Amino acid sequence: MGRIFDIQRFSIQDGPGIRTTVFLKGCPLRCKWCHNPESVDPKPQLSYMPDKCISCGECYKVCAPKALVRSQAGKPVVDRPECTNCGACPPVCDAKALEMVGREATVEEVMEVVLRDREYYRASGGGMTLSGGEPLFQPEFTEALLRAAKAKGLHCCIETSGFTEWKTLERIYPMVDLFLFDWKETNPQLHEAFTGQLNQQIRANLAALHGAGSKILLRCPMIPEYNARKEHLDGIAAIATEMPNLQGVELLAYHRLGAAKLRRFGFPQRMPESVKPPDRKTVDSWIDYLKSKRVRVANADTKPAGG
């Protein structure tokens, strides 16, 4: 049994071929640019989209903590400090303006969905990808999902920050066909400032996986005014030189898709308005710089920056 918040079928951005991506809830990092803020807390959370609300008033009747307050426009406003995320209001919201994000699921329930598309995996070289959040935040559930998928002959990827104990990775890496390893910042102090954690353990785990022969694609979110600096690009190039068996490096350009999610869950905006998505010329300059350092770059500038 584990906790997930989404299963996305026919994914083409989370590993080779057509895939099913299982999003697990819970993450030990607090990245300022996180585009899946609903993934961080392991517990279910209330999502509210006012544009869907039809002002029927049914939600007020079932809200025991009185966390739904009627606005002047007639629609509810969620008093987040009072909301207990009890889940009482979504079932009475026919418009689906109120929804709980995050649910418990068994390995069998997840695999039933994943296995629906086995023929597409065979035809495209795809399979199952575990993402989040941080899949290794739920190590037993992640291991059980991998074992179930490998028993069915599926190709398995994990998108991970690498922030975990090595003993966790040591148990699961033989079952992982490709690690989509997020590398967020080279400087340890800046990494702590941007994510809430230092990166020494992450780097050690990356080196250990490389030494164990794991296939690794280094994915690097590039955030203007934060890590989109020459020094960080030099750090990426240094890792690629030290670890020549990496499958390559992906640069993930910053976008603002996470801003709408922050509003849905009542979270404060984390990125200043001055931070804007980079244009194509800027992204190409980063790619060209890494290529000048003889880094094998997979141009991923159309993909979202990972958490």
C-alpha positions in Angstrom: 0.0 0.0 0.0 1.3 3.4 -0.9 0.1 6.9 -1.7 -0.2 8.3 -5.2 -1.7 11.5 -6.7 -1.9 10.6 -10.4 -1.4 7.9 -13.0 -0.7 9.3 -16.4 -1.1 7.0 -19.4 0.5 7.6 -22.8 3.3 9.7 -21.4 6.2 10.4 -23.8 8.3 12.7 -21.7 9.3 10.4 -18.8 11.6 7.9 -20.5 11.8 6.1 -23.8 8.7 5.1 -25.8 5.1 5.3 -24.7 4.9 5.0 -20.9 2.6 5.1 -17.9 3.9 7.4 -15.2 2.9 6.8 -11.6 3.2 9.9 -9.5 3.9 9.1 -5.8 3.1 11.6 -3.0 5.8 12.9 -0.6 9.1 14.6 -1.2 12.0 15.5 1.2 13.0 18.6 -0.9 11.4 22.0 -1.1 12.4 23.3 -4.5 11.5 26.9 -5.0 10.5 26.1 -8.6 8.6 22.9 -8.0 5.9 22.4 -10.7 4.2 19.6 -8.7 3.6 21.3 -5.3 0.7 18.9 -4.6 3.3 16.1 -4.5 5.4 17.4 -1.6 3.1 16.6 1.4 2.5 12.9 1.7 -1.0 13.5 3.0 -4.1 14.1 0.8 -4.8 17.8 0.1 -7.8 19.8 -0.9 -7.7 21.3 -4.4 -10.1 24.2 -5.2 -10.7 25.7 -8.6 -13.2 28.6 -8.2 -13.8 28.8 -12.0 -15.6 25.5 -11.8 -17.8 26.5 -8.9 -21.5 26.9 -9.6 -22.3 28.4 -6.2 -24.7 25.6 -5.2 -23.8 25.9 -1.5 -23.7 22.1 -0.8 -20.1 22.3 0.4 -21.0 24.6 3.3 -23.3 22.0 4.8 -20.7 19.3 5.2 -17.7 21.4 6.3 -17.4 20.7 10.0 -14.5 23.0 10.7 -16.3 25.8 8.8 -13.3 26.4 6.6 -15.4 27.3 3.6 -16.4 30.9 3.7 -18.8 32.5 1.3 -17.2 35.4 -0.6 -19.0 38.5 -1.9 -19.2 36.9 -5.3 -21.2 34.0 -3.7 -18.5 31.4 -4.2 -16.6 29.8 -1.3 -13.1 30.7 -0.2 -11.1 28.1 1.6 -9.7 29.3 4.9 -6.6 27.1 4.6 -5.5 27.4 8.3 -8.9 26.1 9.3 -9.1 23.4 6.7 -8.3 19.9 8.0 -8.3 18.2 4.5 -10.9 15.8 5.8 -12.3 15.2 2.4 -16.0 15.8 3.2 -16.7 18.5 0.6 -15.5 17.0 -2.7 -18.2 14.2 -2.8 -21.0 16.8 -2.7 -19.3 19.1 -5.3 -21.0 18.0 -8.6 -19.0 20.6 -10.5 -15.7 19.1 -9.3 -14.4 22.5 -8.2 -13.4 20.8 -4.9 -11.2 17.6 -5.1 -8.9 15.7 -2.9 -5.5 15.1 -4.4 -3.7 12.0 -3.1 -5.0 8.6 -2.3 -3.9 5.3 -1.0 -3.5 2.5 -3.6 -2.3 -1.1 -3.6 0.4 -2.4 -5.9 -2.3 -4.5 -7.6 -4.5 -1.4 -8.2 -1.6 0.6 -9.8 -0.4 -2.3 -11.9 -3.9 -3.0 -13.2 -3.7 0.5 -14.8 -0.1 0.2 -15.9 -0.7 -3.2 -17.6 -3.5 -1.9 -19.8 -1.0 -0.5 -22.3 1.4 -3.4 -22.5 1.0 -3.6 -26.3 2.0 0.1 -26.7 5.1 -0.5 -24.5 6.2 -3.5 -26.7 5.7 -1.5 -29.9 7.5 1.7 -28.7 10.1 0.4 -26.2 8.2 2.1 -23.4 7.1 0.9 -19.9 6.4 2.2 -16.4 8.0 5.4 -14.9 7.8 6.2 -11.2 7.8 9.9 -10.5 6.5 12.3 -7.8 7.2 13.9 -5.5 10.1 11.6 -4.8 9.4 7.9 -5.4 12.2 7.0 -2.9 10.3 8.8 -0.2 8.1 5.6 -0.2 10.9 3.0 -0.6 8.9 -0.1 0.2 6.0 0.8 -2.1 8.5 1.8 -4.9 10.3 -1.5 -4.5 7.1 -3.4 -4.6 5.9 -1.6 -7.8 9.3 -2.3 -9.5 9.2 -6.0 -8.6 5.6 -6.3 -9.9 6.5 -4.5 -13.2 9.7 -6.5 -13.8 7.7 -9.7 -13.1 5.7 -8.7 -16.2 8.8 -7.9 -18.2 8.2 -4.1 -18.2 11.0 -1.5 -18.8 11.2 0.6 -15.6 12.3 4.2 -15.1 12.5 6.3 -11.9 12.6 10.1 -11.8 14.4 10.9 -8.6 16.3 13.7 -6.9 18.7 11.1 -5.5 18.1 12.4 -1.9 17.9 9.2 0.0 20.0 6.7 1.9 22.2 4.6 -0.3 20.8 1.4 1.1 17.4 2.3 -0.5 19.0 2.8 -3.9 21.0 -0.4 -3.4 17.9 -2.4 -3.1 16.1 -1.1 -6.1 18.8 -0.2 -8.7 19.0 -3.7 -10.2 15.3 -3.3 -11.2 15.6 0.1 -12.8 16.4 0.3 -16.5 16.9 4.0 -16.5 17.3 6.6 -13.8 16.0 10.1 -14.7 18.3 11.8 -12.1 17.5 15.4 -11.3 20.5 17.5 -10.8 19.3 20.9 -9.4 22.4 22.8 -8.3 26.1 22.2 -8.2 27.0 24.5 -5.3 26.1 22.8 -2.0 25.1 26.0 -0.2 23.0 27.2 -3.1 21.5 23.8 -3.3 20.4 24.1 0.3 19.0 27.6 -0.3 17.0 26.4 -3.4 15.8 23.0 -2.1 16.2 23.0 1.7 18.9 20.3 1.6 22.6 20.1 0.9 23.6 18.0 -2.2 26.6 15.9 -0.9 24.4 12.8 -0.4 22.8 13.3 -3.8 26.2 13.5 -5.5 27.5 10.5 -3.6 24.4 8.5 -4.7 24.8 9.6 -8.3 28.5 8.4 -8.3 27.6 5.1 -6.6 24.8 4.4 -9.2 27.2 5.3 -12.0 29.9 3.0 -10.5 27.3 0.2 -10.2 26.7 0.4 -14.0 23.2 1.9 -13.8 21.9 3.8 -16.9 21.5 7.4 -15.9 20.1 10.4 -17.7 21.0 13.6 -15.9 18.1 16.0 -15.9 18.9 19.6 -15.1 16.1 22.1 -14.4 17.5 25.5 -15.5 15.9 28.4 -13.6 16.9 32.0 -14.5 18.1 34.1 -11.6 18.8 30.8 -9.7 20.8 28.0 -11.2 21.0 29.2 -14.8 24.6 30.3 -14.4 27.9 29.5 -16.1 29.3 28.0 -12.8 26.4 25.6 -12.6 26.8 24.6 -16.3 30.5 24.1 -15.6 29.5 21.8 -12.7 27.2 19.8 -15.0 30.1 19.5 -17.5 32.4 18.3 -14.7 30.0 15.6 -13.7 29.6 14.4 -17.3 33.4 14.2 -17.5 33.7 12.3 -14.3 30.9 9.9 -15.2 31.5 9.1 -18.9 28.8 6.4 -18.9 25.9 8.8 -18.4 23.3 8.4 -21.1 23.4 12.2 -21.5 22.2 15.4 -20.0 18.8 17.0 -20.4 18.3 20.7 -19.8 14.7 21.4 -18.6 13.7 25.0 -19.1 11.8 26.8 -16.4 8.1 27.4 -16.9 5.2 28.8 -14.8 2.8 25.9 -14.9 3.3 25.4 -11.2 1.9 28.8 -10.3 -1.7 27.8 -11.1 -1.3 24.7 -8.9 -0.1 26.8 -6.0 -3.3 28.8 -6.2 -5.4 25.6 -6.3 -3.9 24.4 -3.0 -3.7 27.8 -1.3 0.1 27.9 -1.3 2.0 31.2 -1.5 3.8 32.0 -4.7 7.4 31.0 -4.4 9.0 32.5 -7.4 9.2 36.3 -8.0 7.5 37.7 -11.1 11.0 38.8 -12.3 11.8 35.1 -13.0 10.6 34.4 -16.5 10.8 31.3 -18.8 13.9 31.6 -21.0 13.5 32.1 -24.7 14.8 29.6 -27.3 18.0 31.6 -27.9 18.9 31.4 -24.2 18.2 27.7 -24.0 20.3 27.1 -27.2 23.2 29.0 -25.7 23.2 26.7 -22.6 23.1 23.7 -24.9 25.9 25.0 -27.1 28.0 25.8 -24.1 27.7 22.2 -22.8 28.4 20.8 -26.2 31.5 22.9 -26.4 32.6 21.0 -23.2 31.9 17.8 -25.1 28.9 17.0 -23.1 26.3 14.7 -24.7 23.1 16.9 -24.5 19.6 15.8 -25.1 17.7 19.0 -26.1 14.8 19.0 -23.7 13.9 22.7 -23.8 10.2 22.0 -24.6 9.9 19.9 -21.5 8.9 21.2 -18.0 11.5 21.8 -15.3 11.3 19.1 -12.7 10.9 19.5 -9.0 
